Amino acid sequence: MLGVVVLLFQSIGAVQATGTRKVGPFVVITNDKLDGRKDVAAIVSGPGAPFGLAIRCIDATLSVALVPLRDEGLFGARGRTAAVSVQPAGRAATEMAGRVTEDRALYLAAPAPMLGLVLATQQMAVSVPDATGAPAEARFDLRLAKRALADLIGNCPAG
């Protein structure tokens, strides 16, 4: 998880850090910007998960990505698209489109619906085909999502 936190911190850019904190299974990084706004990044992962769920508000733009935790090539080559299956506890699974970027993370094309699901459920399973087409799955404990993501929601218009 430390490597992912470093990745999230580096992607935020040269700003004055106000802190990194842990809220249950979430790691939240908040940075003050010179113009008074904040950039906020949060990641949650489950025990033994092959990927984490990263939610960011950078320059007031919301993004949600699946970030490999052990195998950088988990999602395949840059530009690859994949259907992400999301199943909140007690609900039917839904599919969301994603694309692998240069940082090897799989970014969701429409991040706001995922943020809404994260905030509305206590547990979620996410499955995506890996580079070979085999399913990679992670389960997330989201009970503290509202508390962990409060700064992000307050600083991101799409949140």
C-alpha positions as CSV (number, residue, x, y, z in Angstrom):
1,M,0.0,0.0,0.0
2,L,2.9,2.4,0.6
3,G,3.9,2.3,-3.0
4,V,0.4,3.2,-4.0
5,V,0.4,6.1,-1.5
6,V,3.6,7.4,-3.1
7,L,2.1,7.1,-6.5
8,L,-1.0,9.1,-5.4
9,F,1.2,11.7,-3.7
10,Q,3.5,12.1,-6.8
11,S,0.5,12.5,-9.1
12,I,-0.8,15.4,-6.9
13,G,2.2,17.5,-7.8
14,A,4.2,20.2,-6.1
15,V,1.9,21.5,-3.4
16,Q,2.1,22.0,0.3
17,A,1.1,18.7,2.0
18,T,-1.4,19.1,4.9
19,G,-1.3,15.4,5.7
20,T,-1.7,11.8,5.2
21,R,-4.1,10.0,7.5
22,K,-5.7,6.6,7.8
23,V,-9.4,6.2,8.2
24,G,-10.1,2.5,8.7
25,P,-9.0,0.8,5.5
26,F,-8.6,4.1,3.6
27,V,-5.4,6.1,3.2
28,V,-6.2,9.8,2.6
29,I,-3.7,12.4,1.3
30,T,-4.7,16.0,1.4
31,N,-2.6,18.8,-0.1
32,D,-3.2,22.6,0.0
33,K,-2.7,24.4,-3.3
34,L,-1.4,28.0,-3.6
35,D,-4.8,29.2,-4.9
36,G,-6.6,28.0,-1.7
37,R,-8.1,24.8,-3.1
38,K,-7.2,21.3,-2.0
39,D,-6.2,18.2,-3.9
40,V,-7.4,15.0,-2.2
41,A,-6.6,11.4,-2.9
42,A,-7.9,8.3,-1.1
43,I,-7.2,4.6,-1.6
44,V,-8.9,1.6,-0.1
45,S,-7.8,-2.0,-0.5
46,G,-8.8,-5.3,1.1
47,P,-6.6,-8.0,2.6
48,G,-4.7,-9.8,-0.2
49,A,-6.4,-7.7,-2.9
50,P,-4.6,-7.6,-6.3
51,F,-5.7,-4.0,-6.7
52,G,-6.8,-1.0,-4.7
53,L,-9.6,1.5,-5.4
54,A,-8.2,5.0,-5.8
55,I,-10.5,8.0,-5.7
56,R,-9.0,11.5,-6.4
57,C,-10.0,15.1,-6.7
58,I,-7.1,16.8,-8.4
59,D,-7.5,20.4,-9.7
60,A,-11.3,20.0,-8.9
61,T,-11.5,17.0,-11.3
62,L,-12.8,13.7,-10.0
63,S,-11.1,10.4,-11.1
64,V,-11.6,6.8,-10.0
65,A,-9.1,4.1,-10.8
66,L,-8.2,0.6,-10.0
67,V,-4.5,0.6,-9.0
68,P,-2.4,-2.6,-9.1
69,L,-0.9,-3.4,-5.7
70,R,1.5,-6.2,-6.6
71,D,1.8,-6.7,-10.4
72,E,2.3,-3.5,-12.3
73,G,1.1,-5.2,-15.5
74,L,-2.1,-6.6,-14.0
75,F,-4.4,-4.7,-16.3
76,G,-2.3,-5.0,-19.5
77,A,-0.9,-2.4,-21.9
78,R,-1.6,1.3,-22.0
79,G,-4.8,2.0,-23.9
80,R,-6.4,-1.3,-23.2
81,T,-10.1,-1.1,-22.4
82,A,-11.9,-3.4,-19.9
83,A,-15.3,-3.8,-18.5
84,V,-15.3,-3.4,-14.7
85,S,-18.0,-5.4,-12.8
86,V,-19.0,-3.7,-9.6
87,Q,-21.3,-5.4,-7.1
88,P,-22.3,-3.5,-3.9
89,A,-23.5,-5.8,-1.1
90,G,-27.1,-6.7,-1.5
91,R,-27.4,-5.3,-5.0
92,A,-27.1,-6.5,-8.6
93,A,-23.7,-6.1,-10.3
94,T,-23.3,-3.3,-12.8
95,E,-20.6,-2.8,-15.5
96,M,-18.5,0.3,-15.9
97,A,-16.0,1.0,-18.7
98,G,-12.3,1.5,-17.9
99,R,-9.1,2.3,-19.8
100,V,-5.5,1.5,-18.8
101,T,-3.3,4.7,-18.7
102,E,0.4,5.3,-18.7
103,D,0.6,4.9,-14.9
104,R,-0.7,1.3,-15.4
105,A,-3.9,2.0,-13.5
106,L,-7.3,1.3,-15.0
107,Y,-9.4,4.6,-14.9
108,L,-13.2,4.5,-15.0
109,A,-14.6,6.5,-17.9
110,A,-17.4,7.9,-15.6
111,P,-16.1,8.3,-12.1
112,A,-19.2,9.9,-10.4
113,P,-21.4,6.7,-10.5
114,M,-18.6,4.7,-8.7
115,L,-18.2,7.5,-6.1
116,G,-21.9,7.3,-5.5
117,L,-21.8,3.5,-5.0
118,V,-18.8,3.8,-2.7
119,L,-20.7,6.3,-0.5
120,A,-24.0,4.3,-0.6
121,T,-22.8,0.8,0.4
122,Q,-20.8,-0.9,3.2
123,Q,-19.1,-3.6,1.1
124,M,-18.3,-4.0,-2.5
125,A,-16.8,-6.5,-4.8
126,V,-15.0,-5.4,-8.0
127,S,-13.9,-7.7,-10.8
128,V,-12.0,-6.9,-13.9
129,P,-10.3,-9.1,-16.5
130,D,-6.5,-9.0,-16.1
131,A,-4.0,-8.8,-19.0
132,T,-4.6,-12.5,-19.8
133,G,-8.4,-12.3,-19.6
134,A,-8.6,-14.1,-16.3
135,P,-10.8,-12.4,-13.6
136,A,-9.0,-10.3,-10.9
137,E,-11.3,-9.5,-8.0
138,A,-11.0,-7.4,-4.9
139,R,-13.5,-6.8,-2.0
140,F,-13.6,-3.5,-0.2
141,D,-14.9,-2.5,3.2
142,L,-16.5,0.9,2.7
143,R,-18.2,1.4,6.1
144,L,-16.0,4.5,6.7
145,A,-16.2,5.9,3.2
146,K,-18.3,9.0,4.1
147,R,-15.8,10.0,6.7
148,A,-12.7,9.2,4.6
149,L,-14.0,11.0,1.6
150,A,-15.5,14.1,3.3
151,D,-12.7,16.4,2.1
152,L,-12.7,15.0,-1.4
153,I,-16.5,15.5,-1.7
154,G,-16.2,19.1,-0.3
155,N,-13.5,20.0,-2.9
156,C,-14.7,18.3,-6.0
157,P,-17.6,19.7,-8.0
158,A,-18.5,16.2,-9.4
159,G,-18.4,14.7,-5.9
